[in-house]
C-alpha cells in the first residue's frame, strides 16, 4: 500500500494526463471491431491462420458500399426510368426504390434531377412535372409517401435553396421517401441520449421539441419531463427520463391539433412512421452514476450533447463527451441560450468546442449548421462517425429549432442487431403495475421473443435464474405480440415479485437440456464472478495495482469490481493492459465482446471483455507470481534462522539462571541510548 506522501510526491505532467485522452479514439475504434465477437458464429470456425490480420475500416467500407462501385450489371440512367412510359422501366424504378427502403429500414433519400454518380439530368420544367408524376405512381404501389427536403431551379418551391453559382443545370430536388407502417413493429425507432452539464437546458429543449411551443425563460417547458417532486422544486433532473417524438410518413411532427392538448405515447406511436426516443439524463456530478447507467443501459444510436452558450464546455460536459466517445456513439452538439449570450462569449464557446472536438482524443470534424441545405447534407452523411454537426438554438425565441427538427426527421437508422441470434434482453428498470404485476423494461440485445414464451430471469444473488412466462409485451405503451433485436420494450412477467428482479438482470429464452424431450429440466445459463478484459486507462492520478476497486458498468450492470490480476506490475494513465476483474457482490451474466467502463468518481477507463472466468493457475503476469513465490520462500528461510537464534538465547538464559549478570542498557540499545 502506498502512503499519501508517496502517492502525491511526483504529480503527473500535462503530457501524461493527455496520454489517456489521445488514446481514447483509437481504442474506441478497436473496441467497435471487437464487438463482432459478442456472439459466437453459427458455423464452425476455421483454425486461426498465421497470416497478418487485415485492418478493418468500417467507415470506408460503408462509403464504398454507398457508392456502389461494383459493375456486375449495366447501369440504367434514372432519367430514362423517370421519363419513359414503358412498364419495364416503371418496374425497374420500383425495384430500385424498394431495395433502398429495405436497406434504410423503411425510409430512404432519392434525388430527382441527379444520376447516381452525381451527373445532372438537366430536367426542364415540363420533364420535371412528368418525373414527379411517375415517382408518385411508383410510390403508391410501394405504399410510401414523400417529402421534398431541398430543391434548386424549381419554380414555386417552398424549400428552394438557390443556385447562385449556377453549378447545377435543370430542376433538382432531394426527396425523403418513407414507407407507411402496417403495424407498430414497422415503425422506425431511433434512440438518442441527451447529455450535458447541469443548467445546459437539456430538459427544456426536449420539452420544446416534443410538446411544441416555446419556453418562457423560467423553466415552463421542462416541468412536463420531470418525474419527481424534488426535480420540479430544484429544476434539476436526477433520474433517467424518457420522452418520444413522432414523425409521420410525410415528415411532419406528430402533435395535437387542439391547442393545449398533449398527445399520449399511445397516440404518438399509432400515428407515427418514425419515433425518436429521447433519454433525458442528469447533468449534475452528484448523479453521474445514474447518467452513466442511462447511457449504457439504453444503448443509444446517437448522443446529443448540450452546451450552454454562456458557460461553454465545462464541468460534466467533458465527462459525458468522453463517455460517448468511449461508446463510439455518433455525437451531435446543440449550443443553447444564444439569445442571452453576448457575442464575444459565444465566440469563445465556439472556439473552445471546436478545439476539443478536433483534439486527438475526439478526432471529430465540427460542422456548424446554419441553413436548410447544410442541415440536409449533413444528416445524409451522418453515417460517418467523424462528422459532428453543431446547432445554435434558443428555446425562448425558437431560433434554429426548425433545423433541429428537420435533422432528426432525416437522421438515418444507425446500429446493427442480429435477429437470428439467441434471445437476450437487458433489464434497465422495474415496475409494479396494479392488476398487471411485475413489469421489466429494457432493450432487446438480440433475437426475437413472443408473448407467452417461457423465459429465464436472473441472475440473483446466488447466480440462479427464475423460470417465468411473459404475460404481455408493450412497445411505447402499445401492446404488441412480439419484439425483436434493437427494440426497446416492456414485459409483464407471471409469478415474479418486484423485489426479485433488479436493474442489470437479463431475460433469456428457457431451453431444456434435451431438445427432443420437452419435459426435460431447463438448463441454467452460466454466470461469472470473474472475467478478463483489455482496458485503457483514461485518467488516474497514481498507479493502479491489484486489489484496486472501482465501480464497473457493463450494459445495465453497475457493481463494484476489484482487480485481481494485471499483465504487468502496475498501470498508469494512457496504458493498455489485460486485467482480471472480480465482482464484489454477486456474479453477473457476461459474454465475450461486452463493452465495459469503470470509474472511481470520474471515469477512469474503458475496455472490452476478452474472456469470461479466470484461472488462477494461469496468471496474466507469470514472472511477477514467480518473483513473489521466490521472495516468500526466502522470507520463510530467514524466519527459521531468526527463530533458531531466539530459541538458543532463551535456552542459554535458562541454563545460566540468575548467576549471569544483567547486560548494560547501552549494549541493548546498540549504542543509540547512553547509560
C-alpha positions, -999 to 999 in steps of 0.1 A, spaced: 0 0 0 14 34 -10 13 62 15 -3 95 9 32 112 6 44 87 -20 12 90 -39 14 127 -44 52 131 -44 55 133 -82 24 148 -98 16 139 -133 26 163 -161 1 177 -185 16 154 -212 10 123 -191 -26 134 -183 -33 139 -220 -19 105 -229 -51 87 -219 -73 113 -238 -54 110 -270 -56 72 -270 -93 72 -265 -104 75 -301 -81 47 -314 -91 23 -285 -129 30 -291 -124 20 -328 -106 -12 -317 -135 -20 -293 -160 -14 -321 -142 -40 -342 -141 -65 -313 -179 -62 -309 -182 -88 -337 -170 -114 -311 -201 -106 -289 -218 -138 -302 -201 -170 -315 -207 -176 -352 -233 -203 -360 -210 -221 -384 -178 -239 -374 -148 -216 -372 -117 -224 -392 -84 -228 -373 -66 -195 -367 -43 -186 -396 -8 -173 -392 -13 -146 -418 -13 -110 -406 -48 -97 -398 -62 -70 -421 -72 -37 -406 -109 -30 -408 -121 3 -419 -158 3 -413 -165 39 -424 -146 34 -457 -165 2 -463 -198 20 -457 -188 48 -481 -177 24 -508 -209 4 -504 -230 36 -508 -211 45 -540 -220 10 -554 -188 7 -575 -194 -30 -584 -200 -34 -622 -220 -66 -620 -249 -52 -641 -252 -25 -666 -263 9 -652 -295 24 -663 -299 61 -663 -325 73 -638 -337 100 -662 -348 73 -686 -367 54 -658 -384 86 -647 -395 99 -681 -402 66 -700 -438 53 -702 -429 16 -705 -439 -9 -678 -404 -24 -677 -389 10 -667 -416 15 -641 -410 -19 -626 -372 -13 -625 -377 21 -608 -400 5 -583 -374 -22 -576 -346 3 -571 -367 23 -545 -379 -8 -528 -343 -21 -523 -333 13 -509 -363 13 -485 -354 -22 -472 -318 -11 -467 -329 20 -448 -354 1 -425 -384 17 -442 -370 51 -454 -345 64 -479 -334 95 -498 -340 99 -536 -326 126 -559 -347 137 -589 -325 156 -614 -293 139 -605 -280 105 -616 -265 80 -591 -229 92 -600 -239 128 -594 -243 140 -630 -271 164 -637 -301 151 -657 -308 186 -669 -346 183 -665 -367 211 -680 -399 223 -662 -421 200 -684 -398 170 -678 -398 178 -640 -436 176 -639 -435 142 -658 -408 128 -635 -428 138 -603 -460 122 -617 -440 89 -624 -425 90 -589 -459 94 -572 -473 65 -593 -445 42 -582 -448 52 -545 -485 44 -545 -476 8 -554 -450 7 -527 -474 23 -501 -449 51 -493 -451 89 -490 -426 115 -500 -414 149 -486 -393 174 -506 -363 184 -485 -344 209 -507 -347 219 -544 -328 240 -569 -341 258 -600 -377 246 -592 -404 271 -598 -427 279 -568 -408 256 -544 -410 264 -507 -377 247 -499 -356 261 -528 -321 269 -515 -310 289 -545 -284 283 -572 -263 315 -571 -231 299 -585 -251 283 -614 -233 250 -609 -264 228 -614 -284 229 -646 -320 219 -648 -345 212 -620 -330 193 -590 -346 181 -557 -339 157 -529 -368 137 -515 -373 117 -483 -393 86 -490 -409 68 -461 -430 36 -461 -464 36 -444 -461 12 -414 -487 -16 -414 -484 -21 -376 -463 -9 -346 -435 -33 -354 -428 -15 -387 -423 19 -370 -387 31 -373 -372 36 -338 -341 57 -331 -328 62 -295 -309 94 -286 -292 101 -253 -293 137 -242 -263 147 -220 -245 179 -209 -236 199 -179 -261 210 -153 -282 240 -164 -273 234 -201 -310 233 -210 -314 196 -218 -349 191 -203 -361 225 -217 -350 216 -253 -368 183 -251 -399 199 -238 -399 224 -267 -392 197 -293 -416 171 -280 -445 192 -267 -443 221 -292 -444 258 -282 -416 279 -268 -401 283 -233 -407 315 -212 -370 315 -199 -381 304 -165 -384 266 -169 -420 264 -182 -413 236 -207 -391 214 -186 -417 207 -159 -435 183 -182 -405 160 -183 -398 157 -145 -407 125 -127 -402 135 -91 -414 164 -68 -378 174 -58 -369 177 -95 -397 203 -100 -386 222 -69 -349 223 -78 -353 224 -116 -326 197 -120 -331 162 -134 -319 134 -111 -333 103 -128 -334 88 -163 -363 105 -181 -379 92 -213 -397 111 -240 -407 103 -275 -412 124 -306 -430 111 -337 -428 119 -374 -455 108 -399 -448 94 -434 -446 129 -448 -420 141 -423 -443 162 -402 -441 162 -364 -470 143 -348 -487 169 -325 -522 175 -313 -543 198 -335 -560 212 -304 -541 240 -286 -530 230 -251 -537 193 -255 -508 169 -253 -508 136 -271 -502 104 -251 -474 79 -260 -501 55 -274 -514 82 -298 -480 93 -309 -469 56 -316 -500 48 -336 -499 79 -358 -461 79 -364 -439 62 -390 -407 71 -372 -403 76 -335 -373 93 -318 -369 81 -282 -350 106 -260 -333 96 -228 -330 127 -206 -300 122 -183 -288 141 -153 -261 168 -157 -251 172 -120 -219 155 -108 -239 140 -79 -259 119 -103 -230 107 -125 -237 71 -117 -273 75 -129 -261 92 -161 -235 65 -169 -261 38 -162 -286 56 -185 -260 59 -213 -250 23 -212 -284 6 -205 -305 25 -231 -280 16 -259 -284 49 -277 -280 51 -315 -269 88 -312 -258 111 -284 -270 148 -282 -245 169 -262 -260 202 -248 -237 231 -242 -248 264 -227 -235 293 -248 -228 315 -218 -209 287 -199 -191 267 -226 -179 231 -223 -174 229 -185 -179 205 -157 -195 172 -166 -199 181 -203 -163 169 -210 -170 138 -189 -202 130 -209 -184 136 -242 -156 112 -232 -182 85 -223 -199 90 -257 -166 87 -275 -157 56 -255 -190 40 -265 -183 50 -301 -217 67 -305 -221 94 -331 -223 128 -313 -242 160 -323 -239 192 -303 -266 218 -296 -255 252 -282 -284 267 -262 -292 301 -247 -278 321 -276 -305 347 -270 -290 358 -237 -253 352 -245 -230 382 -255 -214 377 -290 -178 376 -276 -187 349 -251 -204 329 -278 -173 332 -300 -152 319 -271 -175 289 -265 -174 280 -302 -136 283 -303 -133 260 -272 -158 235 -286 -140 233 -320 -106 228 -303 -119 199 -281 -137 182 -310 -106 184 -332 -83 171 -304 -65 137 -309 -89 120 -284 -121 130 -303 -109 134 -339 -143 149 -349 -150 173 -378 -172 201 -365 -198 213 -390 -219 244 -380 -254 241 -394 -269 275 -402 -293 268 -431 -315 241 -446 -291 229 -472 -263 223 -447 -288 205 -424 -300 181 -451 -265 173 -465 -250 168 -430 -279 145 -419 -275 123 -451 -237 120 -444 -240 113 -407 -232 76 -413 -196 88 -409 -189 90 -371 -161 115 -377 -187 142 -385 -201 163 -356 -230 186 -365 -233 217 -343 -266 237 -339 -270 271 -322 -306 274 -309 -327 294 -285 -356 278 -267 -372 312 -260 -371 328 -295 -372 295 -314 -342 303 -335 -329 272 -355 -353 248 -338 -368 240 -372 -333 229 -384 -330 205 -354 -365 190 -361 -356 186 -398 -323 170 -389 -340 145 -365 -365 137 -392 -338 128 -418 -315 111 -393 -306 76 -408 -311 44 -388 -278 35 -370 -269 3 -353 -266 -34 -362 -287 -61 -345 -289 -98 -350 -324 -112 -350 -312 -148 -357 -290 -150 -326 -304 -164 -293 -328 -141 -275 -312 -117 -249 -330 -88 -231 -313 -64 -207 -334 -51 -178 -328 -14 -171 -359 -6 -150 -386 -25 -130 -422 -16 -121 -451 -30 -101 -483 -22 -121 -517 -26 -104 -537 -56 -118 -508 -65 -140 -480 -74 -117 -442 -71 -122 -431 -53 -153 -395 -50 -166 -383 -26 -193 -352 -26 -214 -336 -32 -248 -336 -64 -268 -299 -71 -274 -305 -100 -299 -331 -125 -311 -369 -123 -310 -395 -131 -283 -433 -136 -283 -459 -131 -257 -464 -164 -239 -428 -176 -242 -412 -193 -212 -381 -173 -202 -354 -172 -175 -348 -141 -154 -317 -136 -134 -291 -139 -120 -300 -134 -84 -275 -131 -55 -266 -167 -58 -263 -167 -96 -296 -186 -101 -323 -179 -127 -360 -179 -122 -383 -196 -147 -413 -175 -157 -437 -166 -186 -441 -134 -205 -477 -124 -199 -477 -95 -224 -454 -72 -243 -456 -34 -248 -436 -10 -270 -441 27 -264 -471 17 -242 -488 0 -271 -495 -38 -268 -476 -59 -294 -474 -97 -300 -436 -98 -303 -404 -77 -303 -371 -83 -319 -334 -72 -317 -328 -34 -314 -362 -26 -300 -370 -12 -265 -399 -30 -248 -416 -38 -215 -425 -73 -204 -452 -82 -179 -439 -114 -160 -460 -141 -143 -454 -153 -108 -425 -130 -101 -423 -104 -73 -408 -70 -80 -383 -74 -52 -369 -105 -70 -359 -85 -102 -334 -57 -104 -317 -35 -129 -289 -53 -146 -306 -87 -149 -311 -104 -182 -341 -122 -197 -332 -153 -218 -354 -179 -236 -357 -211 -215 -343 -241 -232 -343 -277 -220 -311 -298 -218 -325 -322 -244 -344 -306 -273 -361 -340 -281 -376 -342 -246 -398 -312 -239 -403 -320 -203 -366 -323 -196 -352 -299 -169 -343 -264 -181 -305 -257 -182 -293 -228 -161 -272 -202 -180 -236 -197 -169 -229 -167 -148 -194 -154 -139 -179 -136 -109 -145 -132 -126 -136 -121 -161 -106 -109 -181 -108 -76 -201 -85 -55 -222 -87 -20 -208 -74 16 -215 -68 39 -185 -82 73 -194 -72 92 -163 -58 83 -129 -36 104 -106 -14 75 -95 -7 39 -104 -33 11 -105 -23 -22 -90 -40 -54 -79 -68 -50 -52 -78 -17 -67 -116 -13 -66 -138 8 -88 -175 10 -99 -178 -11 -131 -205 -7 -157 -213 -34 -183 -245 -25 -201 -272 -22 -174 -249 -38 -148 -234 -15 -122 -214 -32 -95 -181 -27 -76 -152 -47 -90 -118 -55 -77 -87 -60 -98 -72 -95 -90 -45 -97 -117 -27 -75 -142 -4 -85 -170 23 -61 -156 33 -47 -122 11 -16 -124 -7 5 -150 -9 43 -154 -28 69 -174 -28 60 -212 -18 24 -207 -35 -5 -224 -34 -37 -204 -51 -70 -199 -67 -71 -165 -87 -97 -145 -117 -83 -125 -138 -99 -98 -173 -87 -89 -176 -79 -52 -213 -85 -45 -227 -111 -69 -220 -129 -102 -233 -115 -134 -242 -127 -169 -214 -117 -193 -203 -125 -228 -170 -120 -247 -172 -88 -266 -192 -68 -240 -180 -32 -236 -171 -22 -200 -165 12 -184 -151 16 -148 -149 47 -127 -140 59 -92 -158 93 -91 -149 104 -126 -143 79 -154 -111 60 -151 -111 37 -180 -129 16 -206 -124 -18 -221 -139 -49 -237 -144 -84 -222 -119 -109 -237 -126 -139 -215 -153 -150 -190 -139 -167 -160 -104 -165 -146 -80 -194 -140 -56 -186 -110 -33 -213 -122 -27 -193 -154 -18 -158 -142 -16 -129 -166 19 -120 -154 37 -153 -146 70 -135 -139 55 -114 -111 40 -146 -95 73 -164 -98 91 -135 -81 65 -134 -53 70 -172 -47 107 -169 -45 105 -139 -21 81 -158 1 105 -189 2 134 -166 11 114 -149 39 104 -183 54 141 -194 55 151 -162 72 123 -166 97 136 -201 106 172 -187 112 158 -159 135 137 -184 154 167 -207 160 188 -179 173 160 -168 196 155 -203 209 192 -207 216 194 -174 235 164 -184 256 180 -218 264 213 -202 274 194 -178 298 176 -207 314 207 -227 318 227 -198 333 199 -189 356 203 -158 379 241 -163 381 246 -144 347 250 -106 352 224 -83 336 235 -67 303 240 -29 303 214 -7 286 240 6 261 246 -28 246 208 -34 242 202 0 226 231 -6 201 248 25 213 219 47 204 210 54 241 236 63 266 236 47 301 
